[in-house]
């Protein structure tokens, strides 16, 4: 009888140890979300895994003059890009860029960067991101949170560039400043306005300079989700 009781006690202790180990493992594997991920997630980054197609037109309007624009269709799962420009359609695979497509790819990277800058924070792991601090936004003069995204001096189409990104307490980007070559003086500052939700992806469709007579904007935006189960 005593041996039966001892067996039951040992079984309970072993079970308890296993349970404790599982809890410890769960705590260890639960990683804290980075600031870049918090900003990306606030704009719908968690839905990106379901995106199969992105379409948009990138254009810049100055005063009353409407920009001609570049119309893109991107299939991120295939890394395939289509460009419609001057009534001509070009298509290429980004992993196979050569001398005939590099100019188009540079334009695509620029336009995609403006469209999806919140996601670039999570994608561009080789770039440096500073700790957040309070700072005055360049256009609204509102006190916001600010981080600086800096790219390496090597690689990429625009090495060494820096971006001061201003976001609110909900991690939504409100303004930014581009500094070419990480210069102290700003090269360009714009707002992030008219944010729209496209199948869970939040995109600022207007970026205005101070004064409002310059607007980099996106039209014909659509996000297609993968319907495969």
C-alpha positions in Angstrom: 0.0 0.0 0.0 2.9 2.3 0.9 4.5 1.7 -2.4 1.3 2.6 -4.2 1.1 6.0 -2.3 4.8 6.6 -3.1 4.1 5.9 -6.8 1.2 8.3 -6.9 3.2 11.1 -5.2 6.1 10.6 -7.7 3.6 10.7 -10.6 2.2 14.0 -9.3 5.6 15.5 -8.8 6.7 14.5 -12.4 3.5 15.9 -13.8 4.0 19.2 -11.9 7.6 19.5 -13.1 6.4 19.0 -16.7 3.7 21.6 -16.3 6.2 24.1 -14.9 8.6 23.4 -17.7 5.9 24.1 -20.3 5.1 27.4 -18.6 8.8 28.4 -18.5 9.2 27.6 -22.2 6.1 29.6 -23.1 7.5 32.6 -21.2 10.9 32.2 -22.9 9.4 31.9 -26.4 7.1 34.9 -26.0 9.2 37.6 -27.6 8.6 41.3 -27.1 7.4 43.1 -30.2 9.9 45.6 -31.5 8.9 49.2 -32.1 9.2 48.7 -35.8 6.8 45.8 -35.6 4.4 47.9 -33.5 4.3 50.7 -36.1 4.0 48.1 -39.0 1.2 46.2 -37.2 -0.7 49.5 -36.5 -0.9 49.8 -40.3 -2.0 46.2 -40.9 1.3 44.3 -41.3 -0.2 41.2 -39.8 -2.5 40.9 -42.8 0.4 41.2 -45.3 0.9 37.4 -45.4 -2.5 37.1 -47.2 -1.7 39.7 -49.9 -1.2 38.3 -53.4 -1.5 41.5 -55.5 -0.9 45.2 -55.0 -2.0 47.8 -57.5 -1.5 51.6 -57.4 -0.7 54.7 -59.3 2.0 57.0 -58.0 1.9 60.6 -59.0 3.0 64.1 -57.8 0.6 67.1 -58.2 2.1 70.6 -58.1 -0.2 73.6 -57.7 -3.0 72.9 -60.2 -0.9 70.7 -62.4 -1.8 67.0 -62.2 1.1 64.5 -62.4 1.2 61.9 -65.1 1.8 59.1 -62.7 3.2 55.6 -62.9 0.8 52.7 -62.5 2.1 49.5 -60.9 0.9 46.0 -60.3 3.0 43.9 -57.9 2.6 40.2 -57.1 4.7 40.0 -53.9 4.5 36.2 -53.6 5.9 35.8 -57.1 8.1 39.0 -56.9 6.7 40.0 -60.3 6.2 43.6 -61.2 4.1 45.2 -64.1 4.5 48.9 -65.0 2.1 50.9 -67.2 3.8 54.1 -68.4 3.1 56.2 -71.5 0.5 53.6 -72.7 3.3 50.9 -72.6 3.3 47.9 -70.3 6.6 46.5 -68.9 7.0 43.5 -66.7 9.9 41.8 -65.0 10.9 39.6 -62.1 12.7 41.5 -59.3 15.2 38.7 -58.7 16.2 38.9 -62.4 16.8 42.7 -62.8 19.3 43.5 -65.4 20.5 46.6 -67.4 17.2 46.7 -69.3 15.0 46.8 -66.2 17.1 48.5 -63.5 15.7 52.0 -64.1 12.2 50.6 -63.8 13.1 48.8 -60.6 14.6 51.9 -59.1 11.3 53.7 -59.8 9.3 50.8 -58.3 11.4 50.7 -55.1 10.9 54.4 -54.7 7.1 54.3 -55.2 6.7 51.2 -53.1 8.7 52.7 -50.3 6.3 55.7 -50.2 3.3 53.4 -50.3 4.4 51.0 -47.6 6.9 52.8 -45.4 5.4 51.4 -42.2 6.1 47.9 -43.5 9.6 48.8 -44.7 10.5 49.3 -41.0 9.9 45.6 -40.5 11.3 44.5 -43.8 14.5 46.4 -43.9 16.3 44.6 -41.1 19.7 45.8 -42.3 18.8 49.5 -41.6 19.3 51.1 -38.2 16.4 52.4 -36.2 17.0 54.7 -33.2 15.1 54.6 -30.0 11.9 56.7 -29.9 11.9 60.2 -28.5 9.5 63.1 -28.3 10.1 65.7 -31.1 8.3 68.5 -32.9 6.8 67.4 -36.2 8.2 69.6 -39.1 4.9 70.6 -40.6 2.1 70.5 -38.0 4.6 71.5 -35.2 2.8 68.9 -33.0 4.8 67.0 -30.4 4.9 63.4 -31.6 7.1 60.4 -31.2 10.1 60.2 -33.5 12.4 57.5 -34.7 15.2 57.8 -37.3 15.6 55.1 -40.0 19.2 55.1 -41.5 20.4 52.9 -44.3 23.9 51.6 -44.8 26.4 53.4 -47.0 26.7 50.3 -49.0 24.2 48.5 -51.2 20.7 49.5 -52.3 19.7 52.3 -54.8 20.1 55.2 -52.3 22.8 54.2 -49.8 23.2 56.3 -46.6 19.9 58.0 -46.6 18.0 58.8 -43.4 14.3 59.2 -42.6 12.9 60.9 -39.4 9.5 59.3 -38.9 6.9 61.0 -36.6 4.1 58.9 -35.3 1.3 59.2 -32.7 0.7 57.2 -29.5 -1.3 54.7 -31.6 1.8 54.1 -33.8 0.2 55.7 -36.8 2.7 57.7 -38.9 1.7 61.4 -39.3 4.8 63.0 -40.9 8.3 62.3 -42.0 11.5 64.0 -43.1 13.9 62.6 -45.8 17.6 63.5 -45.4 19.6 62.5 -48.4 22.9 60.9 -47.4 22.0 61.4 -43.8 22.7 65.1 -44.1 21.7 67.3 -41.2 19.5 69.5 -43.3 16.1 68.0 -44.4 15.8 67.2 -48.1 12.0 66.8 -48.0 9.3 66.8 -45.3 5.7 65.7 -45.9 2.5 64.7 -44.1 0.8 61.4 -44.1 -2.9 62.1 -44.8 -6.1 60.5 -46.0 -5.3 57.1 -44.6 -7.6 54.4 -46.1 -8.1 50.7 -45.3 -7.6 48.3 -48.2 -8.4 44.8 -47.0 -6.8 45.4 -43.7 -3.8 47.3 -45.0 -3.8 51.0 -44.0 -2.2 53.4 -46.5 -1.8 57.1 -46.5 -2.9 58.2 -49.9 -1.7 61.8 -49.6 1.7 63.3 -48.7 1.7 67.0 -48.7 4.5 69.5 -48.2 4.1 72.6 -46.0 1.9 75.1 -47.8 -0.2 72.4 -49.5 0.7 73.2 -53.1 2.7 69.9 -53.6 1.1 66.5 -53.1 2.6 63.1 -53.7 -0.5 60.9 -53.8 -1.7 57.4 -54.7 -4.8 56.6 -56.7 -6.3 53.4 -58.0 -5.1 51.6 -55.0 -6.2 48.0 -54.5 -5.0 45.1 -52.3 -6.0 41.6 -53.4 -5.9 38.8 -50.8 -5.0 35.2 -51.5 -8.1 33.1 -51.7 -6.3 29.8 -51.5 -6.9 27.8 -48.3 
